[in-house]
Amino acid sequence: MPEPTSPTPTPKWVIVLFLLVFIGSAAWGGYVLAKNAHLRQRGQPTDPIENQTLFGR
């Protein structure tokens, strides 16, 4: 009867690659969200009374 083989451990480079992709995608997503928020904010007046979006039109 053959002995059961233990699973091979995950190589460190796979873990590092996964972390780099995960952190990179989170940073890119944050950048895109901040850029879109900045672009949306540009056209709105700075005076809160003039900004009708605060009051629900």
CHARMM-style PDB file with segment names, atoms N, HN, CA, C and O in Angstrom:
ATOM      1  N   MET     1       0.854  -1.171   0.000  1.00  0.00      PROA
ATOM      2  CA  MET     1       0.000   0.000   0.000  1.00  0.00      PROA
ATOM      3  C   MET     1       0.904   1.239   0.000  1.00  0.00      PROA
ATOM      4  O   MET     1       1.723   1.386   0.907  1.00  0.00      PROA
ATOM      5  N   PRO     2       0.784   2.118  -0.970  1.00  0.00      PROA
ATOM      6  CA  PRO     2       1.644   3.317  -1.026  1.00  0.00      PROA
ATOM      7  C   PRO     2       1.231   4.342   0.031  1.00  0.00      PROA
ATOM      8  O   PRO     2       0.055   4.491   0.360  1.00  0.00      PROA
ATOM      9  N   GLU     3       2.224   5.027   0.538  1.00  0.00      PROA
ATOM     10  HN  GLU     3       3.180   4.906   0.270  1.00  0.00      PROA
ATOM     11  CA  GLU     3       1.938   6.056   1.538  1.00  0.00      PROA
ATOM     12  C   GLU     3       1.362   7.298   0.860  1.00  0.00      PROA
ATOM     13  O   GLU     3       1.763   7.645  -0.251  1.00  0.00      PROA
ATOM     14  N   PRO     4       0.431   7.959   1.523  1.00  0.00      PROA
ATOM     15  CA  PRO     4      -0.130   9.175   0.908  1.00  0.00      PROA
ATOM     16  C   PRO     4       0.943  10.273   0.871  1.00  0.00      PROA
ATOM     17  O   PRO     4       1.684  10.485   1.832  1.00  0.00      PROA
ATOM     18  N   THR     5       0.993  10.949  -0.256  1.00  0.00      PROA
ATOM     19  HN  THR     5       0.392  10.777  -1.036  1.00  0.00      PROA
ATOM     20  CA  THR     5       1.973  12.018  -0.382  1.00  0.00      PROA
ATOM     21  C   THR     5       1.380  13.320   0.148  1.00  0.00      PROA
ATOM     22  O   THR     5       0.206  13.622  -0.067  1.00  0.00      PROA
ATOM     23  N   SER     6       2.208  14.073   0.834  1.00  0.00      PROA
ATOM     24  HN  SER     6       3.161  13.828   1.009  1.00  0.00      PROA
ATOM     25  CA  SER     6       1.733  15.354   1.348  1.00  0.00      PROA
ATOM     26  C   SER     6       1.718  16.376   0.218  1.00  0.00      PROA
ATOM     27  O   SER     6       2.553  16.311  -0.684  1.00  0.00      PROA
ATOM     28  N   PRO     7       0.795  17.303   0.254  1.00  0.00      PROA
ATOM     29  CA  PRO     7       0.743  18.295  -0.820  1.00  0.00      PROA
ATOM     30  C   PRO     7       1.995  19.182  -0.790  1.00  0.00      PROA
ATOM     31  O   PRO     7       2.524  19.514   0.271  1.00  0.00      PROA
ATOM     32  N   THR     8       2.438  19.543  -1.969  1.00  0.00      PROA
ATOM     33  HN  THR     8       2.009  19.273  -2.831  1.00  0.00      PROA
ATOM     34  CA  THR     8       3.637  20.380  -2.037  1.00  0.00      PROA
ATOM     35  C   THR     8       3.283  21.799  -1.606  1.00  0.00      PROA
ATOM     36  O   THR     8       2.215  22.304  -1.948  1.00  0.00      PROA
ATOM     37  N   PRO     9       4.172  22.439  -0.858  1.00  0.00      PROA
ATOM     38  CA  PRO     9       3.872  23.809  -0.426  1.00  0.00      PROA
ATOM     39  C   PRO     9       3.897  24.781  -1.611  1.00  0.00      PROA
ATOM     40  O   PRO     9       4.598  24.567  -2.601  1.00  0.00      PROA
ATOM     41  N   THR    10       3.121  25.837  -1.480  1.00  0.00      PROA
ATOM     42  HN  THR    10       2.552  26.011  -0.677  1.00  0.00      PROA
ATOM     43  CA  THR    10       3.059  26.842  -2.538  1.00  0.00      PROA
ATOM     44  C   THR    10       4.374  27.608  -2.590  1.00  0.00      PROA
ATOM     45  O   THR    10       4.869  28.049  -1.552  1.00  0.00      PROA
ATOM     46  N   PRO    11       4.944  27.773  -3.772  1.00  0.00      PROA
ATOM     47  CA  PRO    11       6.195  28.530  -3.870  1.00  0.00      PROA
ATOM     48  C   PRO    11       5.991  29.992  -3.447  1.00  0.00      PROA
ATOM     49  O   PRO    11       4.918  30.565  -3.634  1.00  0.00      PROA
ATOM     50  N   LYS    12       7.036  30.571  -2.880  1.00  0.00      PROA
ATOM     51  HN  LYS    12       7.908  30.105  -2.728  1.00  0.00      PROA
ATOM     52  CA  LYS    12       6.929  31.945  -2.380  1.00  0.00      PROA
ATOM     53  C   LYS    12       6.676  32.933  -3.511  1.00  0.00      PROA
ATOM     54  O   LYS    12       5.992  33.936  -3.310  1.00  0.00      PROA
ATOM     55  N   TRP    13       7.217  32.664  -4.697  1.00  0.00      PROA
ATOM     56  HN  TRP    13       7.773  31.849  -4.861  1.00  0.00      PROA
ATOM     57  CA  TRP    13       7.029  33.615  -5.788  1.00  0.00      PROA
ATOM     58  C   TRP    13       5.573  33.706  -6.210  1.00  0.00      PROA
ATOM     59  O   TRP    13       5.146  34.752  -6.699  1.00  0.00      PROA
ATOM     60  N   VAL    14       4.797  32.641  -6.035  1.00  0.00      PROA
ATOM     61  HN  VAL    14       5.144  31.791  -5.638  1.00  0.00      PROA
ATOM     62  CA  VAL    14       3.377  32.675  -6.380  1.00  0.00      PROA
ATOM     63  C   VAL    14       2.631  33.572  -5.394  1.00  0.00      PROA
ATOM     64  O   VAL    14       1.756  34.345  -5.784  1.00  0.00      PROA
ATOM     65  N   ILE    15       2.981  33.462  -4.131  1.00  0.00      PROA
ATOM     66  HN  ILE    15       3.692  32.834  -3.814  1.00  0.00      PROA
ATOM     67  CA  ILE    15       2.347  34.281  -3.106  1.00  0.00      PROA
ATOM     68  C   ILE    15       2.693  35.750  -3.310  1.00  0.00      PROA
ATOM     69  O   ILE    15       1.824  36.615  -3.209  1.00  0.00      PROA
ATOM     70  N   VAL    16       3.959  36.032  -3.596  1.00  0.00      PROA
ATOM     71  HN  VAL    16       4.665  35.329  -3.677  1.00  0.00      PROA
ATOM     72  CA  VAL    16       4.387  37.413  -3.818  1.00  0.00      PROA
ATOM     73  C   VAL    16       3.697  37.980  -5.059  1.00  0.00      PROA
ATOM     74  O   VAL    16       3.255  39.129  -5.047  1.00  0.00      PROA
ATOM     75  N   LEU    17       3.603  37.199  -6.113  1.00  0.00      PROA
ATOM     76  HN  LEU    17       3.962  36.266  -6.123  1.00  0.00      PROA
ATOM     77  CA  LEU    17       2.942  37.650  -7.335  1.00  0.00      PROA
ATOM     78  C   LEU    17       1.471  37.948  -7.067  1.00  0.00      PROA
ATOM     79  O   LEU    17       0.951  38.965  -7.526  1.00  0.00      PROA
ATOM     80  N   PHE    18       0.801  37.075  -6.331  1.00  0.00      PROA
ATOM     81  HN  PHE    18       1.223  36.249  -5.958  1.00  0.00      PROA
ATOM     82  CA  PHE    18      -0.599  37.302  -5.992  1.00  0.00      PROA
ATOM     83  C   PHE    18      -0.766  38.588  -5.191  1.00  0.00      PROA
ATOM     84  O   PHE    18      -1.675  39.373  -5.464  1.00  0.00      PROA
ATOM     85  N   LEU    19       0.099  38.810  -4.208  1.00  0.00      PROA
ATOM     86  HN  LEU    19       0.837  38.173  -3.986  1.00  0.00      PROA
ATOM     87  CA  LEU    19       0.007  40.028  -3.397  1.00  0.00      PROA
ATOM     88  C   LEU    19       0.256  41.275  -4.239  1.00  0.00      PROA
ATOM     89  O   LEU    19      -0.431  42.281  -4.067  1.00  0.00      PROA
ATOM     90  N   LEU    20       1.227  41.222  -5.145  1.00  0.00      PROA
ATOM     91  HN  LEU    20       1.785  40.404  -5.285  1.00  0.00      PROA
ATOM     92  CA  LEU    20       1.498  42.368  -6.005  1.00  0.00      PROA
ATOM     93  C   LEU    20       0.303  42.690  -6.905  1.00  0.00      PROA
ATOM     94  O   LEU    20      -0.051  43.857  -7.080  1.00  0.00      PROA
ATOM     95  N   VAL    21      -0.307  41.669  -7.466  1.00  0.00      PROA
ATOM     96  HN  VAL    21      -0.019  40.722  -7.324  1.00  0.00      PROA
ATOM     97  CA  VAL    21      -1.470  41.892  -8.328  1.00  0.00      PROA
ATOM     98  C   VAL    21      -2.634  42.428  -7.510  1.00  0.00      PROA
ATOM     99  O   VAL    21      -3.334  43.337  -7.956  1.00  0.00      PROA
ATOM    100  N   PHE    22      -2.852  41.884  -6.329  1.00  0.00      PROA
ATOM    101  HN  PHE    22      -2.283  41.146  -5.966  1.00  0.00      PROA
ATOM    102  CA  PHE    22      -3.962  42.318  -5.481  1.00  0.00      PROA
ATOM    103  C   PHE    22      -3.782  43.767  -5.042  1.00  0.00      PROA
ATOM    104  O   PHE    22      -4.713  44.565  -5.150  1.00  0.00      PROA
ATOM    105  N   ILE    23      -2.606  44.112  -4.554  1.00  0.00      PROA
ATOM    106  HN  ILE    23      -1.849  43.464  -4.467  1.00  0.00      PROA
ATOM    107  CA  ILE    23      -2.346  45.474  -4.084  1.00  0.00      PROA
ATOM    108  C   ILE    23      -2.340  46.447  -5.268  1.00  0.00      PROA
ATOM    109  O   ILE    23      -2.846  47.564  -5.156  1.00  0.00      PROA
ATOM    110  N   GLY    24      -1.777  46.029  -6.388  1.00  0.00      PROA
ATOM    111  HN  GLY    24      -1.366  45.121  -6.479  1.00  0.00      PROA
ATOM    112  CA  GLY    24      -1.769  46.878  -7.577  1.00  0.00      PROA
ATOM    113  C   GLY    24      -3.168  47.175  -8.082  1.00  0.00      PROA
ATOM    114  O   GLY    24      -3.462  48.308  -8.462  1.00  0.00      PROA
ATOM    115  N   SER    25      -4.026  46.180  -8.092  1.00  0.00      PROA
ATOM    116  HN  SER    25      -3.787  45.259  -7.783  1.00  0.00      PROA
ATOM    117  CA  SER    25      -5.391  46.405  -8.571  1.00  0.00      PROA
ATOM    118  C   SER    25      -6.169  47.299  -7.599  1.00  0.00      PROA
ATOM    119  O   SER    25      -6.984  48.113  -8.033  1.00  0.00      PROA
ATOM    120  N   ALA    26      -5.929  47.158  -6.299  1.00  0.00      PROA
ATOM    121  HN  ALA    26      -5.267  46.496  -5.947  1.00  0.00      PROA
ATOM    122  CA  ALA    26      -6.590  48.026  -5.326  1.00  0.00      PROA
ATOM    123  C   ALA    26      -6.117  49.471  -5.482  1.00  0.00      PROA
ATOM    124  O   ALA    26      -6.926  50.396  -5.409  1.00  0.00      PROA
ATOM    125  N   ALA    27      -4.822  49.671  -5.696  1.00  0.00      PROA
ATOM    126  HN  ALA    27      -4.165  48.920  -5.755  1.00  0.00      PROA
ATOM    127  CA  ALA    27      -4.294  51.017  -5.888  1.00  0.00      PROA
ATOM    128  C   ALA    27      -4.833  51.630  -7.174  1.00  0.00      PROA
ATOM    129  O   ALA    27      -5.201  52.804  -7.190  1.00  0.00      PROA
ATOM    130  N   TRP    28      -4.884  50.853  -8.251  1.00  0.00      PROA
ATOM    131  HN  TRP    28      -4.585  49.899  -8.239  1.00  0.00      PROA
ATOM    132  CA  TRP    28      -5.406  51.356  -9.511  1.00  0.00      PROA
ATOM    133  C   TRP    28      -6.890  51.712  -9.386  1.00  0.00      PROA
ATOM    134  O   TRP    28      -7.332  52.734  -9.910  1.00  0.00      PROA
ATOM    135  N   GLY    29      -7.646  50.875  -8.699  1.00  0.00      PROA
ATOM    136  HN  GLY    29      -7.287  50.044  -8.274  1.00  0.00      PROA
ATOM    137  CA  GLY    29      -9.073  51.152  -8.491  1.00  0.00      PROA
ATOM    138  C   GLY    29      -9.287  52.416  -7.679  1.00  0.00      PROA
ATOM    139  O   GLY    29     -10.181  53.206  -7.984  1.00  0.00      PROA
ATOM    140  N   GLY    30      -8.476  52.616  -6.650  1.00  0.00      PROA
ATOM    141  HN  GLY    30      -7.750  51.975  -6.403  1.00  0.00      PROA
ATOM    142  CA  GLY    30      -8.575  53.850  -5.859  1.00  0.00      PROA
ATOM    143  C   GLY    30      -8.240  55.075  -6.677  1.00  0.00      PROA
ATOM    144  O   GLY    30      -8.880  56.118  -6.544  1.00  0.00      PROA
ATOM    145  N   TYR    31      -7.233  54.946  -7.528  1.00  0.00      PROA
ATOM    146  HN  TYR    31      -6.713  54.099  -7.637  1.00  0.00      PROA
ATOM    147  CA  TYR    31      -6.850  56.067  -8.394  1.00  0.00      PROA
ATOM    148  C   TYR    31      -7.986  56.420  -9.356  1.00  0.00      PROA
ATOM    149  O   TYR    31      -8.301  57.594  -9.548  1.00  0.00      PROA
ATOM    150  N   VAL    32      -8.593  55.407  -9.954  1.00  0.00      PROA
ATOM    151  HN  VAL    32      -8.338  54.453  -9.798  1.00  0.00      PROA
ATOM    152  CA  VAL    32      -9.678  55.649 -10.902  1.00  0.00      PROA
ATOM    153  C   VAL    32     -10.875  56.275 -10.193  1.00  0.00      PROA
ATOM    154  O   VAL    32     -11.489  57.196 -10.733  1.00  0.00      PROA
ATOM    155  N   LEU    33     -11.216  55.806  -9.013  1.00  0.00      PROA
ATOM    156  HN  LEU    33     -10.717  55.058  -8.575  1.00  0.00      PROA
ATOM    157  CA  LEU    33     -12.332  56.388  -8.269  1.00  0.00      PROA
ATOM    158  C   LEU    33     -12.060  57.842  -7.899  1.00  0.00      PROA
ATOM    159  O   LEU    33     -12.944  58.690  -8.018  1.00  0.00      PROA
ATOM    160  N   ALA    34     -10.840  58.133  -7.451  1.00  0.00      PROA
ATOM    161  HN  ALA    34     -10.122  57.444  -7.355  1.00  0.00      PROA
ATOM    162  CA  ALA    34     -10.492  59.506  -7.089  1.00  0.00      PROA
ATOM    163  C   ALA    34     -10.498  60.414  -8.316  1.00  0.00      PROA
ATOM    164  O   ALA    34     -10.937  61.561  -8.237  1.00  0.00      PROA
ATOM    165  N   LYS    35     -10.012  59.908  -9.446  1.00  0.00      PROA
ATOM    166  HN  LYS    35      -9.655  58.976  -9.510  1.00  0.00      PROA
ATOM    167  CA  LYS    35      -9.986  60.706 -10.670  1.00  0.00      PROA
ATOM    168  C   LYS    35     -11.408  61.006 -11.135  1.00  0.00      PROA
ATOM    169  O   LYS    35     -11.700  62.139 -11.518  1.00  0.00      PROA
ATOM    170  N   ASN    36     -12.293  60.020 -11.109  1.00  0.00      PROA
ATOM    171  HN  ASN    36     -12.056  59.100 -10.797  1.00  0.00      PROA
ATOM    172  CA  ASN    36     -13.677  60.247 -11.513  1.00  0.00      PROA
ATOM    173  C   ASN    36     -14.388  61.206 -10.574  1.00  0.00      PROA
ATOM    174  O   ASN    36     -15.168  62.045 -11.027  1.00  0.00      PROA
ATOM    175  N   ALA    37     -14.136  61.100  -9.281  1.00  0.00      PROA
ATOM    176  HN  ALA    37     -13.503  60.418  -8.914  1.00  0.00      PROA
ATOM    177  CA  ALA    37     -14.749  62.025  -8.329  1.00  0.00      PROA
ATOM    178  C   ALA    37     -14.271  63.446  -8.579  1.00  0.00      PROA
ATOM    179  O   ALA    37     -15.047  64.396  -8.481  1.00  0.00      PROA
ATOM    180  N   HSD    38     -12.991  63.588  -8.904  1.00  0.00      PROA
ATOM    181  HN  HSD    38     -12.361  62.816  -8.984  1.00  0.00      PROA
ATOM    182  CA  HSD    38     -12.445  64.917  -9.184  1.00  0.00      PROA
ATOM    183  C   HSD    38     -13.064  65.496 -10.455  1.00  0.00      PROA
ATOM    184  O   HSD    38     -13.381  66.685 -10.503  1.00  0.00      PROA
ATOM    185  N   LEU    39     -13.236  64.666 -11.479  1.00  0.00      PROA
ATOM    186  HN  LEU    39     -12.979  63.700 -11.440  1.00  0.00      PROA
ATOM    187  CA  LEU    39     -13.836  65.143 -12.718  1.00  0.00      PROA
ATOM    188  C   LEU    39     -15.297  65.529 -12.520  1.00  0.00      PROA
ATOM    189  O   LEU    39     -15.757  66.503 -13.116  1.00  0.00      PROA
ATOM    190  N   ARG    40     -16.023  64.803 -11.711  1.00  0.00      PROA
ATOM    191  HN  ARG    40     -15.649  64.011 -11.227  1.00  0.00      PROA
ATOM    192  CA  ARG    40     -17.423  65.127 -11.441  1.00  0.00      PROA
ATOM    193  C   ARG    40     -17.556  66.399 -10.620  1.00  0.00      PROA
ATOM    194  O   ARG    40     -18.519  67.148 -10.786  1.00  0.00      PROA
ATOM    195  N   GLN    41     -16.609  66.645  -9.747  1.00  0.00      PROA
ATOM    196  HN  GLN    41     -15.827  66.037  -9.612  1.00  0.00      PROA
ATOM    197  CA  GLN    41     -16.674  67.794  -8.852  1.00  0.00      PROA
ATOM    198  C   GLN    41     -16.370  69.096  -9.587  1.00  0.00      PROA
ATOM    199  O   GLN    41     -16.785  70.166  -9.142  1.00  0.00      PROA
ATOM    200  N   ARG    42     -15.657  69.020 -10.697  1.00  0.00      PROA
ATOM    201  HN  ARG    42     -15.320  68.151 -11.058  1.00  0.00      PROA
ATOM    202  CA  ARG    42     -15.217  70.228 -11.395  1.00  0.00      PROA
ATOM    203  C   ARG    42     -16.362  71.114 -11.848  1.00  0.00      PROA
ATOM    204  O   ARG    42     -16.266  72.337 -11.741  1.00  0.00      PROA
ATOM    205  N   GLY    43     -17.431  70.540 -12.345  1.00  0.00      PROA
ATOM    206  HN  GLY    43     -17.509  69.547 -12.432  1.00  0.00      PROA
ATOM    207  CA  GLY    43     -18.515  71.332 -12.901  1.00  0.00      PROA
ATOM    208  C   GLY    43     -19.482  71.880 -11.873  1.00  0.00      PROA
ATOM    209  O   GLY    43     -20.348  72.679 -12.230  1.00  0.00      PROA
ATOM    210  N   GLN    44     -19.377  71.493 -10.623  1.00  0.00      PROA
ATOM    211  HN  GLN    44     -18.673  70.844 -10.333  1.00  0.00      PROA
ATOM    212  CA  GLN    44     -20.336  71.917  -9.619  1.00  0.00      PROA
ATOM    213  C   GLN    44     -19.868  73.196  -8.931  1.00  0.00      PROA
ATOM    214  O   GLN    44     -18.670  73.380  -8.718  1.00  0.00      PROA
ATOM    215  N   PRO    45     -20.793  74.071  -8.584  1.00  0.00      PROA
ATOM    216  CA  PRO    45     -20.403  75.293  -7.881  1.00  0.00      PROA
ATOM    217  C   PRO    45     -19.892  74.983  -6.481  1.00  0.00      PROA
ATOM    218  O   PRO    45     -20.294  73.996  -5.866  1.00  0.00      PROA
ATOM    219  N   THR    46     -19.004  75.836  -5.986  1.00  0.00      PROA
ATOM    220  HN  THR    46     -18.678  76.638  -6.486  1.00  0.00      PROA
ATOM    221  CA  THR    46     -18.435  75.602  -4.653  1.00  0.00      PROA
ATOM    222  C   THR    46     -19.356  76.083  -3.552  1.00  0.00      PROA
ATOM    223  O   THR    46     -19.228  75.641  -2.410  1.00  0.00      PROA
ATOM    224  N   ASP    47     -20.280  76.978  -3.864  1.00  0.00      PROA
ATOM    225  HN  ASP    47     -20.384  77.338  -4.792  1.00  0.00      PROA
ATOM    226  CA  ASP    47     -21.220  77.483  -2.862  1.00  0.00      PROA
ATOM    227  C   ASP    47     -22.298  76.430  -2.615  1.00  0.00      PROA
ATOM    228  O   ASP    47     -22.965  76.016  -3.563  1.00  0.00      PROA
ATOM    229  N   PRO    48     -22.490  75.985  -1.375  1.00  0.00      PROA
ATOM    230  CA  PRO    48     -23.473  74.929  -1.129  1.00  0.00      PROA
ATOM    231  C   PRO    48     -24.908  75.377  -1.407  1.00  0.00      PROA
ATOM    232  O   PRO    48     -25.767  74.533  -1.664  1.00  0.00      PROA
ATOM    233  N   ILE    49     -25.188  76.666  -1.362  1.00  0.00      PROA
ATOM    234  HN  ILE    49     -24.490  77.351  -1.153  1.00  0.00      PROA
ATOM    235  CA  ILE    49     -26.539  77.134  -1.664  1.00  0.00      PROA
ATOM    236  C   ILE    49     -26.815  76.992  -3.168  1.00  0.00      PROA
ATOM    237  O   ILE    49     -27.927  76.645  -3.567  1.00  0.00      PROA
ATOM    238  N   GLU    50     -25.800  77.262  -4.000  1.00  0.00      PROA
ATOM    239  HN  GLU    50     -24.897  77.544  -3.676  1.00  0.00      PROA
ATOM    240  CA  GLU    50     -25.957  77.131  -5.450  1.00  0.00      PROA
ATOM    241  C   GLU    50     -25.945  75.675  -5.896  1.00  0.00      PROA
ATOM    242  O   GLU    50     -26.474  75.353  -6.960  1.00  0.00      PROA
ATOM    243  N   ASN    51     -25.360  74.805  -5.112  1.00  0.00      PROA
ATOM    244  HN  ASN    51     -24.931  75.066  -4.248  1.00  0.00      PROA
ATOM    245  CA  ASN    51     -25.267  73.394  -5.474  1.00  0.00      PROA
ATOM    246  C   ASN    51     -26.593  72.721  -5.147  1.00  0.00      PROA
ATOM    247  O   ASN    51     -26.842  72.341  -4.003  1.00  0.00      PROA
ATOM    248  N   GLN    52     -27.441  72.576  -6.160  1.00  0.00      PROA
ATOM    249  HN  GLN    52     -27.238  72.884  -7.089  1.00  0.00      PROA
ATOM    250  CA  GLN    52     -28.788  72.041  -5.945  1.00  0.00      PROA
ATOM    251  C   GLN    52     -28.768  70.532  -5.694  1.00  0.00      PROA
ATOM    252  O   GLN    52     -29.777  69.984  -5.250  1.00  0.00      PROA
ATOM    253  N   THR    53     -27.657  69.842  -5.963  1.00  0.00      PROA
ATOM    254  HN  THR    53     -26.838  70.287  -6.325  1.00  0.00      PROA
ATOM    255  CA  THR    53     -27.630  68.403  -5.735  1.00  0.00      PROA
ATOM    256  C   THR    53     -27.682  68.064  -4.249  1.00  0.00      PROA
ATOM    257  O   THR    53     -28.053  66.950  -3.880  1.00  0.00      PROA
ATOM    258  N   LEU    54     -27.314  69.011  -3.400  1.00  0.00      PROA
ATOM    259  HN  LEU    54     -27.013  69.916  -3.700  1.00  0.00      PROA
ATOM    260  CA  LEU    54     -27.368  68.762  -1.955  1.00  0.00      PROA
ATOM    261  C   LEU    54     -28.817  68.704  -1.455  1.00  0.00      PROA
ATOM    262  O   LEU    54     -29.108  68.061  -0.447  1.00  0.00      PROA
ATOM    263  N   PHE    55     -29.707  69.373  -2.163  1.00  0.00      PROA
ATOM    264  HN  PHE    55     -29.470  69.896  -2.982  1.00  0.00      PROA
ATOM    265  CA  PHE    55     -31.082  69.487  -1.674  1.00  0.00      PROA
ATOM    266  C   PHE    55     -32.053  68.582  -2.420  1.00  0.00      PROA
ATOM    267  O   PHE    55     -33.257  68.652  -2.175  1.00  0.00      PROA
ATOM    268  N   GLY    56     -31.580  67.763  -3.295  1.00  0.00      PROA
ATOM    269  HN  GLY    56     -30.602  67.706  -3.494  1.00  0.00      PROA
ATOM    270  CA  GLY    56     -32.424  66.779  -3.952  1.00  0.00      PROA
ATOM    271  C   GLY    56     -33.299  67.337  -5.049  1.00  0.00      PROA
ATOM    272  O   GLY    56     -34.266  66.677  -5.428  1.00  0.00      PROA
ATOM    273  N   ARG    57     -33.026  68.490  -5.571  1.00  0.00      PROA
ATOM    274  HN  ARG    57     -32.240  69.027  -5.263  1.00  0.00      PROA
ATOM    275  CA  ARG    57     -33.780  69.114  -6.669  1.00  0.00      PROA
ATOM    276  C   ARG    57     -35.244  68.999  -6.453  1.00  0.00      PROA
ATOM    277  OT1 ARG    57     -36.028  69.469  -7.278  1.00  0.00      PROA
TER     278      ARG     57
END
